[in-house]
Amino acid sequence: MTRNEFLTKLADELKKNNITDADEIISEYEQHFAFKMADGFSEEEIAARLGNPVELASQFESHVENIKSGGKKVTTVLGLVFIDIFAGAFFVLLFAWEIIMAAFAVCNAVAAVCLSIGSSPWSLIPPMPYVPAIVFALSLTALFVLTTVGCIYFAAFIRQLMRSYGRFHKNTIAAASGNAVLPSLGIYPRLPAKTNRRIRTVAMISLILFTTCFVLGMILSMILSGSLEFWHEWGWFGYNAVK
C-alpha cells in the first residue's frame, strides 16, 4: 500500500467513525511518512509497519464507558507528573545552554568589530598591531557564524525534543485510557534536505576559516613581535608596550 492509498483509506474510515479530529490525525500520519521516508524507508514498508488503516481508525472511536481504565489513568498521570519535574529541569538546562551559546556568539561578533576598528572598550581587547588584529577579527567572525549556526540547530533540536516528549505524554495517557495512540516522534529535527546541506556547508566553511585565520594570526603575531610569546612583547600582561 502506498502513502496516498494508506492516508486516503484512513481518512475515509475516520469519517465513517465520525472522528472529530480526523484532520489532525491524518496530518500526524503524513509527518510520520515524511520522517520515515527521509530515513530511507519505502512507502510500502512504512504502511506495512503502521498496520491496517481500518483497524487504526477503529481505535480512535470514542469510548463512552471506560470505568476499568480509570484507576490506571490516575496512576499514569501521577507518574507523568513525577517525570515532568525532571523533564522540566532538563529543558531548563537546555534553554540555559542555548542562551550561553547565543551570548558567546554575540561576544565573538563584538570582539571582531573591536579588533577591526582598533577599539578596546574597558580595555578588554588586548593591544596588537593592525594586521594580526584584522586576521584575528576574521577568525572571530567565522566563530560567530559557526556558533550562530549551532544556536539555530540547537533551538530546532530543543523544539523537536519538546514535541517528541509531548507526543510521549499524550500517547501514554491515551494508552492508559484505552484510546488509540499516534505515531511516536523522533528527537532530532527534520529539516528540509536543502536546508541541511546549507547548514553543513556554512558550518564547515566557518570552521575552516576560523581555524585558518586563528593559526595565521598566531604566526603573524610571532613574526611581527619577534617572539614566540608575543603576548608578553605586546604587554598583554603588563610587561611591554606595543611596538
BAFI-3210 file (N, C-alpha, C; in Angstrom, 3 decimals, decimal comma, padded with zeros to 6 digits):
// residues 243
n [1|2|3|4|5|6|7|8|9|10|11|12|13|14|15|16|17|18|19|20|21|22|23|24|25|26|27|28|29|30|31|32|33|34|35|36|37|38|39|40|41|42|43|44|45|46|47|48|49|50|51|52|53|54|55|56|57|58|59|60|61|62|63|64|65|66|67|68|69|70|71|72|73|74|75|76|77|78|79|80|81|82|83|84|85|86|87|88|89|90|91|92|93|94|95|96|97|98|99|100|101|102|103|104|105|106|107|108|109|110|111|112|113|114|115|116|117|118|119|120|121|122|123|124|125|126|127|128|129|130|131|132|133|134|135|136|137|138|139|140|141|142|143|144|145|146|147|148|149|150|151|152|153|154|155|156|157|158|159|160|161|162|163|164|165|166|167|168|169|170|171|172|173|174|175|176|177|178|179|180|181|182|183|184|185|186|187|188|189|190|191|192|193|194|195|196|197|198|199|200|201|202|203|204|205|206|207|208|209|210|211|212|213|214|215|216|217|218|219|220|221|222|223|224|225|226|227|228|229|230|231|232|233|234|235|236|237|238|239|240|241|242|243]
n.u [000,849|000,602|001,670|-000,317|-002,555|-002,809|-003,265|-005,589|-007,430|-007,389|-008,402|-011,000|-012,085|-011,934|-013,786|-016,099|-016,337|-016,927|-014,990|-013,876|-011,434|-010,181|-008,680|-006,378|-005,287|-004,729|-002,804|-000,744|-000,017|000,848|003,169|004,603|005,051|006,660|008,943|009,917|010,388|012,445|014,392|015,002|013,163|010,706|007,480|005,697|006,840|006,596|003,805|003,095|004,206|002,705|000,198|-003,195|-005,313|-008,054|-008,300|-006,721|-008,216|-010,487|-009,612|-009,684|-012,224|-014,705|-014,686|-017,135|-017,822|-015,568|-014,656|-012,947|-010,407|-010,012|-008,661|-006,100|-005,452|-005,283|-003,086|-001,140|-001,106|-000,181|002,366|003,442|003,456|005,440|007,636|007,624|008,692|011,468|011,915|011,205|013,224|015,386|014,826|014,998|017,745|018,646|017,628|019,050|021,654|021,389|021,056|023,572|025,209|024,244|024,980|027,744|028,186|027,443|029,395|031,697|031,183|031,173|033,800|035,193|034,458|035,537|038,291|038,642|038,247|040,028|039,319|038,942|036,937|036,658|039,174|039,249|039,941|042,938|045,950|047,376|049,244|047,907|047,592|047,692|045,540|043,350|043,325|042,775|040,281|038,809|038,893|037,390|034,976|034,263|033,973|031,814|029,788|029,786|029,015|026,513|025,109|025,162|023,557|021,077|020,496|020,485|018,352|016,278|016,526|015,824|013,155|012,073|012,588|010,930|008,450|008,511|008,547|006,115|004,401|004,952|003,924|001,204|000,515|001,002|-000,954|-003,195|-002,946|-003,228|-005,853|-007,132|-007,417|-006,589|-003,202|-000,925|001,589|004,963|007,341|010,509|013,558|015,308|015,641|013,829|014,840|014,425|016,053|017,627|018,023|019,457|021,823|022,798|023,251|025,247|027,241|027,774|028,602|030,893|032,562|032,856|034,151|036,582|037,572|037,776|039,717|041,912|042,419|042,909|045,253|046,926|046,904|048,252|050,792|051,567|051,613|053,722|055,819|055,839|056,252|058,612|058,962|058,084|056,391|054,417|052,481|053,627|055,504|053,882|052,721|050,423|050,046|051,018|053,773|055,498|055,044|053,088|054,927]
n.v [-001,192|002,187|005,494|007,494|005,852|004,631|006,866|007,927|005,826|005,693|008,227|008,034|006,010|007,239|009,283|007,764|006,799|009,072|010,747|013,508|014,951|014,274|015,442|016,338|013,915|012,678|014,493|013,999|011,393|011,842|013,337|011,350|009,528|011,169|011,564|008,928|008,188|009,915|008,667|006,577|004,524|002,796|003,707|001,574|-000,094|001,484|001,784|-000,881|-001,373|000,320|-000,797|-002,005|000,379|000,446|-000,858|000,852|003,225|002,448|002,401|004,979|005,576|006,972|006,210|005,671|004,328|003,549|002,458|000,725|001,484|003,770|003,900|003,097|005,183|007,362|006,619|006,600|009,305|010,498|009,368|010,511|013,190|013,149|012,458|014,701|016,690|016,225|016,258|018,885|020,291|019,428|020,539|023,222|023,442|022,958|025,215|027,153|026,570|027,172|029,942|030,638|029,880|031,676|034,105|033,812|033,830|036,466|037,869|037,118|038,392|041,100|041,370|040,912|043,147|045,194|044,613|045,071|047,843|048,853|049,374|049,294|048,687|049,407|048,381|045,695|044,345|043,033|044,888|045,047|044,883|046,195|044,412|041,575|041,896|042,281|039,792|038,097|039,157|038,309|035,603|035,456|036,378|034,271|032,334|033,406|033,086|030,292|029,578|030,780|029,295|026,872|027,574|027,978|025,415|023,992|025,172|024,287|021,596|021,522|022,306|020,169|018,084|018,761|018,522|015,794|014,773|015,736|014,274|011,689|012,012|012,449|010,072|008,190|008,746|008,318|005,573|004,536|005,180|003,592|004,417|005,179|005,496|007,890|007,950|007,756|010,440|011,427|012,527|014,217|017,158|017,449|018,768|020,371|018,845|020,559|022,719|021,432|020,818|023,375|024,320|022,548|023,197|025,934|025,730|024,130|025,709|027,950|026,806|025,991|028,479|029,834|028,260|028,456|031,267|031,802|030,313|031,541|034,146|033,762|033,015|035,328|037,132|036,158|036,523|039,338|040,291|039,130|037,078|033,991|034,078|036,228|037,690|038,627|040,404|042,340|043,413|042,342|041,374|043,331|043,711|044,792|047,599|047,919|047,690]
n.w [000,000|-000,892|000,180|-000,342|-000,787|001,712|003,447|002,311|002,661|005,454|006,109|005,041|006,668|009,164|008,836|008,525|011,084|012,405|013,622|015,345|015,291|012,897|010,808|012,111|012,925|010,457|009,539|011,345|010,653|008,077|008,546|009,841|007,758|006,144|007,768|008,124|005,481|004,916|006,348|004,778|004,366|002,410|000,972|001,039|003,000|005,286|005,481|005,876|008,390|009,965|009,900|009,377|007,941|008,520|010,990|012,515|012,395|013,766|016,354|017,205|017,918|020,040|023,467|025,509|027,855|030,122|032,591|033,908|033,213|034,595|037,135|036,361|034,650|036,405|037,965|035,984|035,216|037,584|037,675|035,361|036,105|038,035|036,425|034,795|036,386|036,455|033,709|033,131|034,496|033,000|030,463|031,140|031,595|029,010|027,658|029,028|028,204|025,508|025,666|026,673|024,521|022,584|023,765|023,715|020,972|020,356|021,793|020,374|017,939|018,721|019,673|017,309|015,776|017,358|017,179|014,478|014,150|015,877|018,507|022,092|024,390|027,819|028,126|027,447|025,135|024,034|023,230|019,939|016,825|013,681|011,448|012,372|014,073|012,360|011,102|013,278|013,828|011,604|012,138|014,528|013,541|011,835|013,809|015,149|013,183|012,993|015,611|015,689|013,756|015,115|017,302|016,047|015,039|017,447|018,747|017,105|017,671|020,411|020,219|018,692|020,447|022,572|021,304|020,779|023,377|024,248|022,573|023,538|026,108|025,577|024,238|026,232|028,162|026,571|026,005|028,585|028,999|027,285|024,719|021,250|020,084|018,717|016,077|017,255|017,764|016,439|018,089|016,913|014,905|011,854|009,202|005,985|003,150|001,579|003,309|005,324|003,932|003,403|006,001|006,877|005,014|005,527|008,201|007,919|006,262|007,912|010,110|008,950|008,094|010,539|011,900|010,121|009,978|012,659|013,213|011,322|012,321|014,739|013,777|012,330|014,432|015,983|014,178|013,716|016,300|016,922|018,685|020,234|022,364|021,976|023,286|025,622|024,609|023,588|025,738|026,997|029,495|031,093|030,638|028,385|026,194|023,182|020,236]
ca.u [000,000|001,393|001,354|-001,617|-003,598|-002,964|-003,871|-006,958|-008,232|-007,513|-009,307|-012,366|-012,542|-012,135|-015,064|-017,172|-016,459|-017,273|-013,925|-013,878|-010,101|-009,649|-007,650|-005,156|-004,741|-004,152|-001,592|000,305|000,457|001,606|004,501|005,274|005,531|007,755|010,126|010,431|010,915|013,745|015,331|015,296|012,119|009,783|006,101|005,082|007,361|006,004|002,388|003,003|004,515|001,623|-000,918|-004,404|-005,969|-009,381|-008,106|-006,226|-009,320|-011,418|-009,050|-009,945|-013,621|-014,890|-015,011|-018,011|-017,715|-014,196|-014,512|-011,821|-009,135|-009,936|-007,584|-004,830|-005,191|-004,856|-001,718|-000,278|-000,977|000,694|003,717|003,900|003,750|006,757|008,613|007,639|009,562|012,829|011,941|011,201|014,567|016,251|014,565|015,550|019,187|018,831|017,402|020,171|022,796|021,103|021,335|025,028|025,734|023,897|025,823|029,094|028,191|027,428|030,725|032,630|030,902|031,620|035,264|035,657|034,282|036,509|039,606|038,677|038,303|041,052|038,705|039,071|036,097|037,045|040,477|039,040|040,596|044,387|046,553|048,193|049,338|046,670|047,478|047,179|044,225|042,369|043,261|042,029|038,891|038,192|038,731|036,260|033,762|033,921|033,496|030,467|028,882|029,702|028,225|025,132|024,530|024,943|022,400|019,863|020,201|020,175|016,985|015,398|016,605|015,014|011,751|011,674|012,613|009,717|007,337|008,597|008,132|004,679|003,736|005,066|002,995|-000,153|000,313|000,966|-002,288|-004,157|-002,838|-003,797|-007,299|-007,681|-007,614|-005,539|-002,017|-000,385|002,994|005,934|008,155|011,935|014,034|016,156|014,860|013,780|014,881|014,488|017,384|018,354|018,426|020,527|023,061|023,286|023,775|026,525|028,222|028,144|029,352|032,212|033,351|033,157|035,151|037,873|038,030|038,175|040,990|042,969|042,734|043,480|046,644|047,648|047,080|049,313|052,068|051,882|051,937|055,070|056,781|055,897|056,788|059,941|058,993|057,005|055,460|054,135|051,619|054,493|056,111|052,892|052,239|049,076|050,013|051,700|055,236|055,981|054,033|053,088|055,956]
ca.v [000,000|003,410|006,539|008,101|004,854|004,459|008,060|008,045|004,813|006,096|009,383|007,555|005,280|008,199|009,960|006,811|006,684|010,402|011,239|014,966|015,475|013,440|016,178|016,333|012,556|012,490|015,309|013,315|010,250|012,396|013,643|010,078|009,032|012,034|011,302|007,586|008,190|010,592|007,699|005,567|003,511|002,993|003,944|000,285|-000,572|002,300|001,430|-002,227|-001,295|001,011|-001,719|-001,815|001,670|000,226|-001,145|002,073|004,180|001,967|002,680|006,370|005,744|007,449|005,206|006,320|003,617|003,053|002,567|-000,063|002,166|004,994|003,827|003,053|006,512|008,219|006,219|007,055|010,764|010,792|009,015|011,514|014,418|012,937|012,540|016,069|017,512|016,053|016,711|020,340|020,743|019,141|021,539|024,491|023,386|023,100|026,626|027,912|026,367|027,937|031,345|030,770|029,833|032,930|035,151|033,583|034,295|037,933|038,311|036,965|039,441|042,379|041,361|041,039|044,550|045,996|044,388|045,669|049,309|049,238|049,853|048,393|049,182|048,984|047,724|044,249|043,805|043,232|045,660|044,322|045,581|046,174|043,243|040,396|042,204|042,027|038,343|037,552|039,594|037,374|034,333|035,584|036,485|032,903|031,646|033,933|032,418|028,886|029,489|031,135|028,115|025,914|028,032|027,746|023,974|023,556|025,616|023,340|020,338|021,668|022,317|018,813|017,266|019,080|017,911|014,356|014,485|015,979|013,121|010,599|012,344|012,251|008,651|007,438|008,934|007,655|004,131|004,224|005,385|002,638|005,070|004,957|006,346|008,389|007,529|008,493|011,406|011,386|013,646|015,098|017,977|017,013|019,941|020,043|018,419|021,734|023,471|020,663|020,983|024,742|024,416|021,845|023,948|027,143|025,313|023,649|026,859|028,771|026,102|026,063|029,867|030,137|027,586|029,016|032,640|031,787|029,868|032,591|035,257|033,397|033,058|036,738|037,770|035,725|037,140|040,791|040,571|038,543|036,195|033,008|034,561|037,592|038,391|039,344|041,508|043,393|043,923|041,901|041,144|044,407|043,668|045,838|048,253|047,516|048,395]
ca.w [000,000|-000,972|001,156|-000,666|-000,570|003,151|004,034|001,801|003,345|006,860|006,163|004,810|007,846|010,252|008,568|008,818|012,540|012,922|014,489|015,216|014,995|011,807|010,058|012,917|012,881|009,125|009,487|012,106|009,872|006,947|009,065|010,114|006,463|005,691|008,581|007,838|004,118|004,997|006,911|003,763|004,237|001,286|001,380|001,332|004,285|006,358|005,583|006,449|009,819|010,653|010,024|008,569|008,228|009,101|012,413|013,155|012,528|014,788|017,668|017,561|018,281|021,414|024,461|026,476|029,122|030,296|034,033|034,382|032,957|035,374|038,121|035,652|034,121|037,518|038,298|034,885|035,295|038,719|037,256|034,402|036,846|038,642|035,340|034,288|037,230|035,953|032,318|033,152|034,867|031,858|029,433|031,627|031,335|027,564|027,324|029,583|027,307|024,287|025,979|026,776|023,161|021,922|024,348|023,204|019,577|020,365|022,258|019,254|016,962|019,285|019,702|015,922|015,385|018,105|016,590|013,136|014,221|016,849|019,747|023,227|025,490|029,164|027,982|027,409|023,950|024,187|022,137|018,984|015,541|012,894|010,561|013,094|014,642|011,309|010,903|014,415|013,671|010,650|012,845|015,450|012,721|011,447|015,005|015,381|012,242|013,390|016,841|015,341|013,119|016,189|018,085|015,262|015,018|018,805|019,024|016,409|018,410|021,623|019,796|018,315|021,658|023,321|020,580|020,982|024,749|024,296|021,965|024,511|027,184|025,077|023,949|027,488|028,745|025,689|026,199|029,896|028,915|026,331|023,429|020,256|020,199|017,449|015,880|018,055|017,031|016,703|018,899|016,119|013,973|010,468|008,345|004,558|002,711|001,107|004,495|005,974|003,155|003,615|007,364|006,908|004,226|006,271|009,389|007,510|005,800|009,085|010,911|008,241|008,122|011,912|012,189|009,267|010,393|014,006|013,096|010,600|013,248|015,669|013,059|012,067|015,709|016,346|013,261|013,943|017,630|017,024|019,841|020,290|023,383|021,514|024,243|026,543|023,867|023,349|027,021|027,343|030,928|031,771|030,509|027,490|025,372|021,784|019,496]
c.u [000,887|000,934|-000,035|-002,759|-003,870|-003,707|-005,312|-007,888|-008,452|-008,478|-010,758|-012,921|-012,779|-013,453|-016,246|-017,419|-016,770|-016,257|-013,767|-012,521|-009,409|-008,533|-006,317|-004,489|-004,068|-002,842|-000,439|000,865|001,210|003,029|005,293|005,829|006,735|009,043|010,751|011,009|012,270|014,814|015,640|014,263|011,222|008,367|005,419|005,536|006,732|004,547|002,213|003,262|003,393|000,408|-002,087|-005,070|-007,332|-009,268|-007,599|-007,357|-010,286|-010,917|-009,337|-011,406|-013,718|-015,305|-015,824|-017,880|-016,315|-013,828|-013,251|-010,491|-008,960|-008,791|-006,224|-004,454|-004,685|-003,408|-000,733|-000,047|-000,049|002,151|004,296|004,229|005,126|007,859|008,747|008,553|011,003|012,956|011,971|012,562|015,543|016,066|015,068|017,053|019,477|018,650|018,551|021,403|022,615|021,419|022,846|025,661|025,462|024,756|027,255|029,217|028,238|028,787|031,765|032,438|031,414|033,142|035,834|035,557|035,322|037,918|039,728|038,858|039,331|040,507|038,877|038,258|036,489|038,355|040,367|039,741|042,094|044,964|047,416|048,260|048,095|046,510|047,017|045,816|043,123|042,201|042,483|040,555|038,142|037,938|037,528|034,937|033,299|033,382|032,086|029,452|028,684|028,828|026,760|024,416|024,237|023,735|021,093|019,492|019,812|018,768|015,973|015,377|015,748|013,523|011,272|011,645|011,373|008,487|007,318|008,139|006,626|003,885|003,781|004,061|001,570|-000,445|000,228|-000,399|-003,345|-004,139|-003,450|-005,318|-007,962|-007,966|-006,435|-004,390|-001,553|001,057|003,938|006,771|009,628|012,372|014,886|015,318|014,959|013,686|014,887|015,919|018,230|018,856|019,557|021,857|023,645|023,901|025,137|027,612|028,713|028,990|030,770|033,116|033,775|034,241|036,537|038,439|038,508|039,545|042,136|043,391|043,359|044,955|047,483|047,901|048,168|050,690|052,494|052,292|053,347|056,127|056,946|056,495|058,214|060,080|057,833|055,950|055,132|053,279|052,429|055,109|055,144|052,208|050,836|048,933|050,862|053,201|055,748|054,815|054,144|054,101|055,387]
c.v [001,246|004,411|007,106|007,122|004,679|005,641|008,241|007,077|005,188|007,259|008,954|006,844|006,211|008,957|009,048|006,708|008,015|010,916|012,741|015,536|014,667|014,145|016,185|014,966|012,289|013,266|014,626|012,133|010,704|012,727|012,369|009,480|009,848|011,741|009,952|007,495|008,890|009,668|006,553|004,473|003,824|003,207|002,641|-000,261|000,179|001,923|000,059|-002,201|-000,614|000,115|-001,362|-000,492|001,517|-000,024|000,080|003,058|003,757|002,259|004,104|006,623|006,150|006,298|005,869|005,674|003,032|003,114|001,874|000,657|003,421|004,994|003,822|004,422|007,443|007,910|006,713|008,555|011,154|010,475|010,031|012,835|014,321|013,052|013,975|016,977|017,450|016,525|018,231|020,909|020,538|020,180|022,924|024,552|023,556|024,552|027,491|027,778|027,115|029,420|031,579|030,774|031,138|034,081|035,034|034,067|035,819|038,485|038,194|038,064|040,803|042,464|041,530|042,486|045,433|045,834|045,061|047,179|049,796|049,785|048,812|048,920|048,547|048,186|046,197|043,595|044,064|043,988|044,777|045,127|045,332|044,887|041,993|040,636|041,916|040,521|037,682|037,959|038,688|036,020|034,367|035,732|035,104|032,113|032,109|033,233|030,959|028,711|029,816|029,970|027,042|026,278|027,734|026,266|023,481|023,989|024,697|021,997|020,401|021,614|020,910|017,888|017,514|018,483|016,404|013,971|014,707|014,825|011,907|010,777|011,998|010,781|007,809|007,540|008,233|006,150|003,713|004,343|004,405|003,237|004,808|005,934|006,733|007,917|008,377|009,408|011,237|012,611|014,620|015,881|017,462|018,243|019,511|019,734|019,610|022,563|022,759|020,837|022,368|024,897|023,739|022,614|025,180|026,790|024,874|024,795|027,726|028,130|026,180|027,474|030,265|029,541|028,211|030,402|032,679|031,382|030,932|033,795|034,989|033,516|034,500|037,460|037,404|036,408|038,624|041,140|040,059|037,606|035,216|033,417|036,024|038,384|039,139|040,568|042,660|043,867|043,530|041,675|042,143|044,400|044,837|046,455|047,742|048,357|048,969]
c.w [000,000|000,086|000,910|-000,422|000,924|003,766|003,576|002,510|004,802|007,004|005,972|006,035|009,029|010,072|008,879|010,318|013,217|013,946|014,280|014,802|013,897|011,052|010,801|012,877|011,539|008,996|010,217|011,327|008,621|007,374|009,345|008,819|006,005|006,448|008,242|006,423|004,075|005,563|005,946|003,613|003,039|001,822|001,789|002,690|005,446|006,573|006,232|007,948|010,610|010,837|009,125|008,916|008,875|010,601|013,167|013,403|013,623|016,204|018,137|017,896|019,741|022,323|025,572|027,848|029,217|031,777|034,530|034,228|033,799|036,361|037,468|035,122|035,221|037,893|037,241|034,949|036,440|038,377|036,280|035,084|037,491|037,594|034,837|035,099|036,721|034,508|032,249|033,495|033,710|030,756|029,849|031,370|029,843|027,128|027,845|028,690|025,992|024,502|026,059|025,394|022,414|022,448|023,851|021,768|019,509|020,795|021,147|018,228|017,449|019,284|018,299|015,446|016,070|017,540|015,235|013,181|015,232|018,140|020,849|024,397|026,815|029,158|027,983|026,222|024,061|023,004|021,242|017,686|014,678|012,078|011,303|013,729|013,624|011,095|012,046|014,356|012,699|011,312|013,776|014,713|012,274|012,631|015,374|014,473|012,639|014,629|016,579|014,678|014,168|017,038|017,353|015,278|016,413|019,202|018,344|017,124|019,677|021,281|019,453|019,527|022,505|022,643|020,793|022,388|024,907|023,688|022,898|025,644|026,761|024,830|025,217|028,148|027,901|025,887|027,534|029,896|027,962|024,982|022,497|020,481|018,807|017,290|016,709|017,165|017,410|017,479|018,099|015,113|012,548|009,574|006,887|004,134|002,266|002,284|005,228|005,257|003,368|005,006|007,458|006,158|004,972|007,488|009,013|007,063|006,979|009,943|010,274|008,304|009,515|012,219|011,411|009,740|011,785|013,964|012,393|011,498|014,262|015,010|012,803|013,344|016,164|015,482|013,568|015,302|017,797|018,197|019,769|021,314|023,089|022,497|025,297|025,870|023,678|024,626|027,389|028,844|031,698|031,664|029,679|026,737|023,956|021,028|018,215]
res [m|t|r|n|e|f|l|t|k|l|a|d|e|l|k|k|n|n|i|t|d|a|d|e|i|i|s|e|y|e|q|h|f|a|f|k|m|a|d|g|f|s|e|e|e|i|a|a|r|l|g|n|p|v|e|l|a|s|q|f|e|s|h|v|e|n|i|k|s|g|g|k|k|v|t|t|v|l|g|l|v|f|i|d|i|f|a|g|a|f|f|v|l|l|f|a|w|e|i|i|m|a|a|f|a|v|c|n|a|v|a|a|v|c|l|s|i|g|s|s|p|w|s|l|i|p|p|m|p|y|v|p|a|i|v|f|a|l|s|l|t|a|l|f|v|l|t|t|v|g|c|i|y|f|a|a|f|i|r|q|l|m|r|s|y|g|r|f|h|k|n|t|i|a|a|a|s|g|n|a|v|l|p|s|l|g|i|y|p|r|l|p|a|k|t|n|r|r|i|r|t|v|a|m|i|s|l|i|l|f|t|t|c|f|v|l|g|m|i|l|s|m|i|l|s|g|s|l|e|f|w|h|e|w|g|w|f|g|y|n|a|v|k]
***
